[in-house]
Amino acid sequence: PLLSRQLRSYWLLHSLEGVKKLVRTLRSAIPMLINLVLVLVIAFFCFGCLGVKLYGSMCVDGDQAIPGTRGTRCLLVQEQDSDRRHPSKVLSAHTHFRHLGWACLTLLKISTVDGITDTLQRLDTTPAPRLPTAVKSAIATLKQLEEAHTYTARRALILTARKHLGVCVTADELDLLQAAGVVDCRAVGDESNVFPACATTCGSTWLSQVYFISFASMTSFVLLNIMVSVLIVALGQAIQGRKPLAITENLSQDKLRQVAQRWKWNAILRTAYSHWLI
């Protein structure tokens, strides 16, 4: 019964002329669509690699919960306040550029204009102006975390250090904090005695605008529109190919073929029975 139901659906679709034209159009446009999809994949790959290079070091939601001083690096990044006047500068756990896979998924999400405003606000992170003694004040504040045993006390110290350092922390400032022993930039699970150079938690306002404008121009405005244009042209050719070509306004190739066939049979009959006409 299931097979017969499927065959019935197939014959129903096969009997619809509009569906057949659409299927014929998609079949004829497949080679061009494959080329466009390959170009789109290359564009996503190139912009994904560039996004990992530019924003791979930014904090992702959940990094603040890393135990010890390794989570302090992202605790110093601005979070959304209760009044929502200052947006969070920590990237979402499902929209970040930590590696190439997530970068391509983030770009796919942005290409559909889903949450692009929130992502741009998080990436537009420029170091705020600060006093020359801001790093020293932040170090003195963060060293008191060892003596704070309650969540309220630790939260107050983190907010105080965040006020000294502003929205985000640069790489040089993080190196100073790591040298003071209040920040650990080693990867999770790395227990070696080698402390690598810290990566900044800041983004760039003008760089993110150039990056996403270029990506949107190449994908949404160019490649996707070209893909739709290819389908429209293929559909027009398929519809035009099914119509008889007109030689004049009132004479088509089909009618001319019928007239020629009639003349051919008349000539054969006249040749065969010409002696009866003499």
Beta strands, then each sheet from edge to edge (+ up, - down):
end
